[in-house]
Amino acid sequence: MIRVIEVGRKKMSRSGSREEEEDEGWASTIFKVAGAVASTAASNLYSILNNNRGHCHCHHHQEQVILKVDGSVLRKVPSAGCGGYLSSASQNWICGFVQKLKFTPNLKEHETEKEAILRGMRWVKQMGMRNVVVKSDCKNVVEFVNSGRRTNDRLICDIRNFLNCSHWQATLTWIRRDENKVADKLADEAHSFGCFSLHEFQNRSDIL
């Protein structure tokens, strides 16, 4: 925290005006130096905080990126989770995520697929990406979202809201399961985590 301290100055007679001017000059210099130091400290602090936000760093937010996601349910454990990864249009790895989900006895596989799409888009949007193609191997969910049919399904509505945000371009497409093996592996890894926080991985080797 930077504290601003007011410095009091005693009144002087005219005979002391020269000393007063000198005092004012020194005080002015001190405040200028203090201001510069405070500004530099604040700038450095912002840089440190910004570099440790825990998000992947990508300098080309306007470029198109690919987000592949998947969901997973293990009934015998029991456990649920989702995961996915972000790549460039040329399929170069950028970063990935996994997140454990709350399991309920009636949880369906397609519910975790919806969660994967929604949480993945939220994650990408928070990184400041502005052009994303989301890919899921759950054909029924993808087709229903894109159909525009009315529904009370909260997850479907939330996904559509993200897709229709005015300040970015996002589309949802279907891919074959054999083209989504990396996201499938990430979703399975979510079961090994004890908390429900989203875990992000900068390097592919950290999780796969």
Secondary structure by P-SEA (a helix, b strand, c coil): cbbbbbbbbbbbcccaaaaaaaaaaaaaaaaaaaaaaaaaaaaaaaaaaaaaccbbbbcccccbbbbbbbbbbbccccccccccccccccccccccccccccccccccaaaaaaaaaaaaaaaaaaacccbbbbbbcaaaaaaaaacccccccaaaaaaaaaaacccbbbbbbcccccccaaaaaaaaaccccccccbbbbccccccc
